[in-house]
Amino acid sequence: MVDTIFAPASGFGRAAVAVVRISGPGAAAALEALTRQPPPPPRRLSLRTLVAPGSGEILDRALVAWMPAPGTFTGEDSVELQLHGGPAVRAAVLRALAHLPGLAPAEPGAFTRRAFLNGRMDLTEVEGLADLIDAETEAQRRQAMRQLDGALSRLVEDWRATLLDVLAMTEAALDFSDEGDVDAETLTTAGLAAATRVRDGILSALANGRRGERLREGLMVVLAGAPNAGKSTLLNALARRDAAIVSAIPGTTRDAIEVRCDLGGLPVMLVDTAGLRESVDAIEVEGMARSRRRIADADLVLWLVPPEGSGETPPAGALVVRTKADLSSPSPGDGLAISALTGQGLDALLDRIEVSAQAALGQGDAVVTRERQRLALESCAEHLDRAIAGAASLPAELVAEDLRLAVRALGEVAGRVGVEEMLDRLFASFCIGK
């Protein structure tokens, strides 16, 4: 690993300010080379003239901040340069840094990776930071902030500390069972109760229908029904733009069209699908097969029925929506009546979708937000189940092994063990400069 890295930490293009970050043992020397002055007092913005180290050409007048380790984001010596935001200024400063010995451009996620390796963040907090960067809605932002603030980390650390105590008591009973002051039945009393509390706490955290994971992806709402039922028109009305082609010709939509939107602070993916009917056209048949797969995977299906009716039966749980209400008068109880052209009934439809989204996704209060976390916690709970069930009947060595495996599974949640193979994939999803 290169000792000292640098990268722009702000967006590209013309802006008022551009931020460049430097991290590593050579950060102070790099700042001195650019300013020809010693670093300013720590954690105070100071105005400095930046020059090209070789030629002495003035590059910019910038605000600089010197932050010595370990109290920095990465845990290393760090520098931030607040430049004027023109692309040429930023490019000139980055070129100057690239010519300094011991410095190299940062790869995506390199700063956050160093924060993780230096113990400034655990893996759940890193994942929370990634989710915060990607958050598109208020609920996603709220959930990501909870993770970044250590909501799951604190729970896991408490559970892990408790299980380590239980494991220590169990191993003491094994190693010193012939000593009079060691209780060979420790696990069946205080240890058993503590292991049970941890197991129940984990099951409680998992008992949310994977809301945290689903919130990251968004609620999938599929618009389905017969050709010309008004699916594409409704998609455009809900998206407030022409996302799908609308035509009087049946079967215009041949493949799924996806539109992401923010509904009451919750992420929703609207999916327009090919109309369902009998057909011998190979392309249309494939489109309908894809439609049925989308319907099967949907969180909510809006089954659109035009005034002339629909030949197919709505799938179980679908919300029946009577379309083109401006052209007909649907009977009461026939489903929600709307007109995507006039806006009739759209507010009521949006309210129904929002209620479904709130029930499925929550408001960002889940502590388990990724499949990786859930699988590790499920593994921990399974080992604790075996340890608790076998405390009275299995050899103590087997009970202790299940406790060790439960502790290891909790270590995987926080990134203490067994996560090396996924770190490259995780940090590659970050921006350069983060």
N, C-alpha and C positions, 0 to 999 in steps of 0.2 A: 504494500500500500504506500502511495506517495505520502510523504510527511505533511505537506502543506498544499491545500487545494483552494481554488477560487472559482467564483461563478457569479453571473448576474442573478439577483434575487427578486427582480421586478420584471414586469412584462416588456416585451420588445415593442419597438415603434416609438414614435414621438411622444414625449411626456414631460411633465414639469420636473420630475426627479427620477433618477435611475439609481438603484441600490446595487452595490457589488459587495459580496461577502468573501472573506478570507479566513481560513481556519487551519491551525496547525502550529507547530513550534517555530516556523519561519514567518509567522504573521507580523510580528513586530518589526523584523528586519525588512520585510516587504514594504511596510508603511514608511520606514525610514528611507528606503530607496526611492520611494515615490515623492516624499516631501522634503528630503534632505534635512530633516529635523528629528529629534527624539520623539517617541510617542507622547501624545498629550496625557493629562491625568486620566486614570481609568474611568470609563463609563460617563464621559462628558464629551458632548459634541464640540469640536473645535474646527475653526476655519483654517484650511491649509491650501497652499498652491501645490498641485500635483504636476510633476515633471517626468519626462521620459528619462529613465535611469542612464542611458548611454549618452544621448545628445543634450540633455538638459532642456529640451523644448517644453514649454508650458502646455499641459494638456487640459487643465481645468482648474477652477477654484471650487473646492468642495468642502463639505462638512465631513469630518472623519471621527470615528469612535474607536478607541482601543479598549479591549476587554480581556484581561488576563484570565487564564485558567485558575480554578476549575469552575468558577461561577458563570459559565456561558452556556449557550444552547447546546454546543457540541461537547462541552467539558474541556475544550482545548483553548489555547490562546486564539483570540479572534479579533478581526478588524471589520468594520463596515464603512464603506465609502458612499456618501450621498452626493451623487454627481448631478450636473445639469442633464436633463433627460433626452438630449438629442442622440440619435443613433451613432453619429460620428464620434461624439465624446465618449460614449460607452465603449465603442469598438477600439478607440485609441488607448483607453485605460486597460482594457483586457489584453491588448497586444503587449503593452508594457509589462504587465504581470506575467505573461507567458514567457517573456525573455529573462525573467529573474531565475537564478539557479534554485532548484529544490521546489519550485512551484509547478503545479499542473492544473488544467481545467477539471472541475468536478464533474463526475458522472451523475445521472439522475439519482436523487435520494442520498447522495454521499454525505451531506451534512447531518441528515437525520440518522443515517446508519452510524455515524460516529457518536451521535448522542446516545444511541442504543448500546453500542459497544462500550462506551465509557460510563454506562450506568445512569445516565441522565433521564432516560425513559425506558419503560419496559415495552414488551411487544404489543400489548393491548393499547398503550398510549400512542405508540407509533401508528397502529391501525386507526386509532381515533383521529390522528392528525391527517392521515391520508383521506379519511372520510370527510373531514372538515373542508379540505381543499376541494373535494368533489361535490360537496353539499349544494343542492339546487333549491331546497325548500327549507322552511323554518323548522319542521320536525326533524329533518336530516341534520340540520345544523345543531339543534339541541341535543340529539343523540350523540353526534360526534364530539361535542364539547364535554358531555358526561364521560365519554371514554378517555378523551385527552386529559381530563381532570382526574382520572384514576378511579372512576366508579367501580369498574370490574377489578382493577388492580388491588384495591384495598380489600375487597371481598376475598379474592383469591389468596392474598397474603395472610389474612386472618385465618382462613381455612387451612392453609398450609402450615402455619405456626401451630395450630391446634393439633393437626395430624402428626406433626413432628414430635410433639409432646407425647401423644398416644403411642407412637412408634417407639419412642425412647423408653416408655414404661413397659411396653411389651418385650422389647429386647432385654431390658433389665431383668424381667421375670425369667427370660430364657437363659441368660448368661449367669445369673446369680440365684437360681432357684433353690440352691442349697443353703443360702444365707437366711438367717432368721428374720432380718429386717426388710426383706423383699417379698411383696405380696404376689404370689403366683397367679392370683385371680384378678390382677389389676384391670385387664381389659373388660372383664365382665361387670365391673362397677363403674368407676369414674371414666375410664377409657372408653368403654362401650357407649356410655351416655354421650361423651364428646364426639365420638365417631358418628353416632346417630344424628347429632345436631348438625354436623357438617354435611352429611349425606342429605338430610332434609333441606338444608339451605341451598344446596346445589340443585336439587329437584325443583325447588320453588323458583330458582332463577331460570330453569329450563322450561317451566310450565307456562310459557307465554305464546305458544303456537308459532315460534320462530319469528316473532314480530320484528325483532331487531334486524334480522337478516332481510326480511321482506321490505322493511322501510328503506334500506340501502338501495334496493332495486326498484321499488315503487309498486303500487297496486296495478295489476294488469287487467284492464277493462276491455273486453272483446266485443265489438259490434258485429252481430251475426244475423242471418236471416236470408230470405229469398233475394234473388236479383231485383234491383230497382225498388228495394224496400226503403231506401233513403239513408243507407249506412254512410256513404261517402259525404253526402250533404250534411249529415249530423256530425261527422268527424270534423269537417271544415268549420261548422258553427261552434263546436266546443273548442276547437283549436284557434278560432278567430283568424284563420288564414286559409288559403286554398292549398291544403296539403294533399288532397286527393282529387283526381279527375272526376267530374260529375257529368253524366251523360244519360239521355233517355234510352240509350241502347242497353238492353240487359247484358250483364256479364262484363261490364267495363273493367271492374277490378279483378285482376287475375292473381295477384299476390298480396300478402299482408302489408299494410302501410302503418307505420308506427309514429305516434306523436307523443312526446313527453310534455306534461303540463303540471302546474302547481295548483292544487285544489285545496283551499283552506289551509295552506301550509304543508300539505301532504303531497308526495310525489305520485303521479298517476300516469300510467302508460296506456294511451288509447290505441286500439288496434282495429283498423278497418280490414275486413276479410272479404274474400270472394263469395258471391251469393251461392246459396245451396239450391240445386235443382237437378233434374235428370239431364245428362248431357253425354255426347259421344266425342266432343272436342277434347283432344288429349291434353292441351294446355289448361283448359277450364277444369278438367277432371283433376289434374294435379293441384290446381289452385284450391279446389274444394277440399282435397285431402289435407292440404296445409291448413285450411280453415278449421277443419274438424280437430286437428292437433292443437291449434290455438285455443279452441273452445275447451278442450280437455284440460289444458294447462292454466286456464284463466282463473283469476280470483273472483271476477264478476263478469257475467255474460249479459249484455243487453240484447234481447231477442226482438228485432224490429219486425213489425207486422204492418204492411201497407193496407189501405182501405180494401183492396181486392182480396186480402187474406194471404196466408202463407201455407204451402203444402206440407211443410215439415212440422213435427211436434217440437216445442221448445225443450231444451235439455233441462234436467232437474235443477232447481235452484236459480234458473235464469230469471231476470227481470224483464217481463213483457212490456214493450214500448210500442204503442200505436202511433205510427208516423203519418205525416201529411194531414194533420188535423184541420188544416185550412181548407182541405178539399172534401172533408166528410165530417160527420158527427159521431164519433165512437160511442158505443153504449157504455153506461156506467158499469164499472167492475171489469171491463175488458182489458185493463192495464192502463198504464200511464199514457195519456194522449199528448203528443207534442207536434209542433211544426217547426222544423229547422229553418224554414224560410221566414216565417213571421216572428219566431221566438216564443210562440205559445208553448207553455209547459217546460221550457228548458230550465228555468230556475228550480222547479220541482225535481226535475231529473238530476240536476247537479247536486241538490240536497241529498237525494237518495244515494248518489255515488259517494258523496262526502261521508255519509253515515257508514257506509260499507268500508270506506278507507280507514276511518277512525277505529272501527271495530277490528279490522285486520292488522293495522299498522301501529295503533297507539299514537302517542304524541312525543315519541323520542325518549320514553322512560325505560326501555329495555336495557339490560346490562350485557346480554349476550348478543353480539351484532354480526358475528361471522361464523361460517360453518366450522372453521378450524377450532374456534373457541368451544363451540357446542360439542364437537366430537370429543375433545379432551375432557370436558366436564362430564359427559356421558360415561366415558371410560373410568373416570375417577369414581363416579357414583356406583358403577358396576363392581369395582373392586371393593368399595366400602360395603356394598350389599353382601358380598361374599364373606368379608371379614366379620361383619356383624352377625350374619346367619351362622357362621362356623365357630363363633367365639366359644360356645359351650360344647362343641362336638369335635371340631377339627384339631389336629396338632397345632401347638402354638407357632411352630415354624411357618406353617401355611398361612395362618392369620397374619403374622408379621410380614410375609411376602406380599400379601394383598395390600397391606397398609403402605409398604414401600412403593408399590405400583401406583397406588392412589396419590401419594405425594409426588411421584414423578409426573403423573398426568397433570396435576396442578402446576408443576414447573413448566410444562409445555405451554400452558395458557399464557404465562407471563414471559415466555421466551428464555427460561433458564436452561432448558434441555430440549434436545430433539427437534429443533426448528431450523437447523442450518440449511437444509435442502430448500426451504421456501423463502429464505431471506433475500436472495438475489431477485426472485420474482416479485416480492413485495416492494423492495426499494426501487426497482426499475419502473414501477408505476408512478413514482413521484416526478415532479418537475425538476429540471436542472436548477440548482441554487437552493433546493430545499433539503 
